[in-house]
Amino acid sequence: MSFFGAGCQDEALPYFFVTADPGASGGRALRAPPAARGRRAAALTVLAVALVGLAFSASVVTTQLLPRQFTATQQREIKGWEIASRWQQLPAGRIFPATVAYQLSTAVLQDATPLSLQALRIAIAPQSRCGTGVTTAAAAAVLLRDGCKAILRATYVDATRSYVMTVGVAVLASDTAAKSAGQGLSQPRLAVAHGITGADGAAGMGALDAGVRVVRFRGTAAGMYDYSRQISASFPDGPYLIMYAAGYADGRPRVPVAEDRYADAEMTSLAKGVALSVADTLGAQPPSPHCPGAPGC
């Protein structure tokens, strides 16, 4: 006997579950009771909070895994540290290269094309104290006042061995200190302290500013280069004060170089060319620091 009774096999089956009958609710969707709706809202809130927490955790992990980022202030500090430490980090042969290219200007040559020349390094002097690497006690006092740490020096000649020059680097405490020291060395009173005075007690005409002490060599080098100090100058570059002095290297009569326009120009070109090369090496701006590779990473 069938569960539905005899004679009912061909008729449509009745609905036994109210939820299965689309017409049982009068055409309206059934709504969960208030308690169920509250539980569902709470569950959705918990889920949303969990997703926010997961997203924050992921961002923290990602930030920790990414390379460190430097602020603008930190970048300036790192660049400054790198420049200020070059005098200790770079080999002496990098600071004072074996050869330095320089040019003689068209104005001196009275030609349309400048003349390219090379300075040759003779030797690198041992590191000097700030009190012994300059020509006068007054100059040393200026450097020490501004926090001088050391003086590096090297000597060059031109290709014909007619001129010789010493380039010096005074390592100062900061850019500001280097500028201050440069201004102090250019004061006439330092030339007076060097013992070159005029009839009225002021600095004499043509008197050289106090500056780097030239490097004189013993042995064969001493006989080859008879140093006659003719020009002297200095300029700051970053925390460094670049100083140079140049003169005749041969046995020519000691005529002031200012009276020989060509010799003055060639000697000055040699000295400035070498000094600027040293300044470019020590004071060049490094690339913007980034991790990995930069200090502080």
C-alpha positions as CSV (number, residue, x, y, z in Angstrom):
1,M,0.0,0.0,0.0
2,S,1.3,3.4,-1.0
3,F,2.2,6.0,1.7
4,F,-0.3,8.3,0.0
5,G,-3.2,5.8,-0.4
6,A,-4.6,4.0,-3.4
7,G,-5.6,6.0,-6.5
8,C,-3.4,8.9,-5.8
9,Q,-0.4,7.9,-7.8
10,D,-1.2,10.2,-10.8
11,E,-2.0,13.3,-8.7
12,A,0.5,16.0,-7.7
13,L,2.3,15.4,-4.5
14,P,1.2,17.7,-1.6
15,Y,3.7,20.0,0.1
16,F,4.6,18.8,3.6
17,F,7.1,21.6,4.5
18,V,5.9,25.2,4.8
19,T,9.3,26.6,3.8
20,A,9.1,24.7,0.5
21,D,5.7,26.2,-0.4
22,P,6.2,29.5,-2.2
23,G,2.6,30.4,-1.5
24,A,2.6,29.5,2.2
25,S,3.8,33.0,3.3
26,G,1.3,34.8,1.2
27,G,4.0,35.8,-1.4
28,R,6.2,37.5,1.2
29,A,9.8,36.4,2.2
30,L,10.1,35.1,5.7
31,R,12.1,37.3,8.1
32,A,14.3,35.9,10.8
33,P,13.3,36.7,14.4
34,P,15.0,39.8,16.0
35,A,17.4,37.7,18.1
36,A,18.7,36.0,14.9
37,R,19.1,39.3,13.2
38,G,21.2,40.7,16.1
39,R,23.4,37.6,16.1
40,R,24.0,38.0,12.4
41,A,24.9,41.8,12.7
42,A,27.3,41.0,15.6
43,A,29.0,38.3,13.5
44,L,29.3,40.7,10.5
45,T,30.8,43.4,12.9
46,V,33.4,40.9,14.2
47,L,34.2,39.8,10.7
48,A,34.8,43.5,9.6
49,V,37.0,44.2,12.6
50,A,39.0,41.0,11.9
51,L,39.5,42.1,8.3
52,V,40.7,45.5,9.3
53,G,43.1,44.0,11.8
54,L,44.4,41.6,9.1
55,A,44.9,44.5,6.7
56,F,46.8,46.5,9.3
57,S,49.0,43.5,10.2
58,A,49.8,43.0,6.5
59,S,50.8,46.6,6.0
60,V,53.1,46.5,9.1
61,V,54.8,43.3,7.8
62,T,55.2,44.8,4.3
63,T,56.7,48.0,5.7
64,Q,59.2,46.0,7.8
65,L,60.2,44.0,4.8
66,L,60.6,47.0,2.5
67,P,64.0,48.9,2.4
68,R,64.3,51.7,5.0
69,Q,63.3,55.2,3.7
70,F,65.2,58.3,4.7
71,T,63.7,61.7,5.4
72,A,65.1,64.8,3.7
73,T,67.0,65.7,6.9
74,Q,68.4,62.3,7.2
75,Q,69.6,62.3,3.6
76,R,71.4,65.6,4.1
77,E,73.1,64.3,7.3
78,I,74.2,61.1,5.6
79,K,75.6,63.0,2.6
80,G,77.4,65.4,4.9
81,W,78.9,62.5,6.8
82,E,80.1,60.8,3.6
83,I,81.8,64.0,2.4
84,A,83.4,64.8,5.7
85,S,84.9,61.3,6.0
86,R,86.4,61.1,2.6
87,W,89.8,62.3,3.7
88,Q,90.1,59.2,5.8
89,Q,88.2,56.8,3.6
90,L,89.8,57.4,0.2
91,P,93.3,56.2,-0.6
92,A,95.9,59.0,-0.9
93,G,96.3,58.2,-4.6
94,R,92.7,59.0,-5.2
95,I,92.8,62.4,-3.4
96,F,96.1,63.3,-5.1
97,P,96.1,61.5,-8.5
98,A,99.4,60.7,-10.3
99,T,98.4,63.1,-13.1
100,V,96.0,66.0,-13.3
101,A,94.8,67.6,-16.6
102,Y,94.5,71.4,-16.8
103,Q,94.2,74.0,-19.5
104,L,96.0,77.2,-20.5
105,S,93.3,79.7,-21.6
106,T,92.9,81.1,-25.0
107,A,93.4,84.6,-23.6
108,V,96.9,83.8,-22.6
109,L,97.7,81.9,-25.7
110,Q,96.0,84.4,-28.0
111,D,94.6,81.5,-29.8
112,A,91.1,80.1,-30.5
113,T,91.9,76.8,-28.8
114,P,93.0,76.3,-25.2
115,L,96.1,74.2,-24.6
116,S,95.6,71.0,-22.6
117,L,98.5,70.2,-20.2
118,Q,99.2,67.7,-17.5
119,A,100.6,68.2,-14.0
120,L,102.7,65.3,-12.6
121,R,102.7,64.3,-9.0
122,I,106.1,64.1,-7.4
123,A,105.2,62.8,-4.0
124,I,102.6,62.8,-1.2
125,A,103.8,64.2,2.1
126,P,102.9,62.5,5.4
127,Q,99.8,63.8,7.2
128,S,100.6,67.1,9.0
129,R,99.3,68.6,12.2
130,C,97.4,71.8,11.7
131,G,100.1,73.7,13.6
132,T,102.9,72.6,11.2
133,G,101.3,72.3,7.8
134,V,100.9,76.1,7.2
135,T,103.4,78.9,6.9
136,T,102.8,80.9,10.1
137,A,101.7,80.5,13.7
138,A,98.9,83.0,13.0
139,A,97.6,80.8,10.2
140,A,97.7,77.7,12.4
141,A,95.8,79.6,15.1
142,V,93.0,80.4,12.6
143,L,92.8,76.7,11.6
144,L,92.8,75.4,15.1
145,R,90.2,78.0,16.1
146,D,87.8,76.5,13.5
147,G,88.4,72.9,14.5
148,C,91.1,71.8,12.1
149,K,91.8,68.1,12.4
150,A,94.7,67.5,10.0
151,I,96.4,68.8,6.8
152,L,97.1,66.6,3.8
153,R,99.7,67.7,1.2
154,A,101.2,66.7,-2.1
155,T,103.5,68.3,-4.7
156,Y,103.2,68.5,-8.5
157,V,105.2,69.9,-11.3
158,D,104.3,70.8,-14.9
159,A,105.4,68.6,-17.8
160,T,108.4,70.8,-18.5
161,R,109.5,70.8,-14.8
162,S,109.6,74.6,-14.9
163,Y,107.0,75.1,-12.2
164,V,106.3,73.3,-8.9
165,M,103.3,73.6,-6.6
166,T,102.1,72.1,-3.3
167,V,98.4,71.5,-2.7
168,G,97.1,71.2,0.8
169,V,93.8,70.1,2.4
170,A,93.0,71.4,5.8
171,V,90.2,69.2,7.3
172,L,87.8,71.4,9.2
173,A,84.9,70.6,11.5
174,S,82.1,71.8,9.1
175,D,81.4,73.7,6.0
176,T,80.9,76.9,8.0
177,A,84.3,76.4,9.8
178,A,86.0,75.9,6.4
179,K,84.6,79.2,5.1
180,S,85.6,81.0,8.3
181,A,89.1,79.6,8.1
182,G,89.4,80.6,4.5
183,Q,88.4,84.2,5.3
184,G,90.9,84.2,8.2
185,L,93.8,83.1,6.0
186,S,93.2,85.8,3.5
187,Q,93.5,88.6,6.0
188,P,96.5,91.0,5.5
189,R,97.6,90.6,9.1
190,L,98.6,87.1,8.4
191,A,100.9,88.3,5.6
192,V,102.4,90.7,8.1
193,A,102.9,87.9,10.5
194,H,104.8,86.1,7.8
195,G,107.4,89.0,7.9
196,I,106.6,90.7,4.6
197,T,105.9,94.3,5.3
198,G,106.0,97.6,3.6
199,A,107.7,100.8,4.8
200,D,104.6,101.8,6.7
201,G,104.3,98.5,8.5
202,A,101.4,97.3,6.4
203,A,101.5,94.3,4.1
204,G,103.9,95.0,1.3
205,M,103.0,95.0,-2.3
206,G,103.0,91.5,-3.7
207,A,103.1,89.9,-0.2
208,L,101.8,86.4,-0.2
209,D,98.9,85.4,2.0
210,A,99.7,82.9,4.7
211,G,98.8,79.4,3.6
212,V,100.1,75.9,3.0
213,R,103.7,75.1,3.8
214,V,105.4,73.9,0.6
215,V,106.8,70.3,0.6
216,R,110.5,70.2,0.2
217,F,112.2,66.9,-0.5
218,R,115.5,65.5,0.5
219,G,117.9,63.7,-1.7
220,T,117.7,64.0,-5.5
221,A,114.3,65.7,-5.4
222,A,115.8,68.6,-3.4
223,G,118.4,69.2,-6.1
224,M,115.9,68.9,-8.9
225,Y,113.3,71.4,-7.6
226,D,114.5,74.7,-6.3
227,Y,111.2,75.9,-4.9
228,S,110.5,79.6,-5.2
229,R,107.1,80.4,-3.7
230,Q,105.5,82.9,-6.0
231,I,101.7,82.5,-5.6
232,S,99.5,81.4,-2.8
233,A,95.7,81.1,-2.4
234,S,93.0,79.0,-0.7
235,F,89.3,78.3,-1.0
236,P,86.7,76.3,0.9
237,D,84.9,73.3,-0.5
238,G,82.5,71.6,2.0
239,P,84.3,70.9,5.3
240,Y,87.7,71.3,3.5
241,L,89.9,74.3,3.0
242,I,92.0,73.7,-0.2
243,M,95.3,75.6,-0.2
244,Y,98.0,75.9,-2.8
245,A,101.3,77.5,-3.3
246,A,103.3,77.5,-6.5
247,G,106.6,78.8,-7.8
248,Y,109.5,78.3,-10.2
249,A,111.2,74.9,-10.1
250,D,114.3,75.6,-12.1
251,G,117.3,77.9,-11.6
252,R,116.0,80.9,-13.4
253,P,116.6,84.4,-11.9
254,R,114.1,85.2,-9.2
255,V,111.9,87.6,-11.1
256,P,108.5,88.1,-9.5
257,V,106.0,86.1,-11.5
258,A,103.6,89.0,-11.6
259,E,106.1,90.7,-14.0
260,D,105.9,87.8,-16.5
261,R,102.3,87.6,-17.8
262,Y,102.7,84.2,-19.4
263,A,104.6,82.6,-16.6
264,D,102.0,83.9,-14.1
265,A,99.1,82.5,-16.2
266,E,100.8,79.1,-16.7
267,M,101.8,78.8,-13.0
268,T,98.3,79.8,-11.9
269,S,96.7,77.4,-14.3
270,L,98.8,74.5,-13.0
271,A,98.1,75.4,-9.3
272,K,94.4,75.9,-9.8
273,G,94.0,72.9,-12.0
274,V,95.5,70.6,-9.3
275,A,93.6,72.3,-6.4
276,L,90.3,72.0,-8.2
277,S,90.9,68.4,-9.0
278,V,91.5,67.7,-5.3
279,A,88.4,69.7,-4.3
280,D,86.2,67.9,-6.8
281,T,87.3,64.5,-5.4
282,L,86.7,65.4,-1.7
283,G,83.7,67.7,-2.0
284,A,81.6,66.1,-4.8
285,Q,78.0,65.5,-3.8
286,P,77.2,61.8,-3.3
287,P,74.1,60.3,-4.7
288,S,70.9,60.3,-2.6
289,P,71.3,57.6,0.1
290,H,69.1,54.5,-0.2
291,C,68.9,51.1,1.4
292,P,70.6,48.8,1.1
293,G,74.0,50.3,0.8
294,A,73.8,53.6,2.7
295,P,74.9,54.1,6.4
296,G,72.0,53.6,8.7
297,C,70.3,50.8,6.7
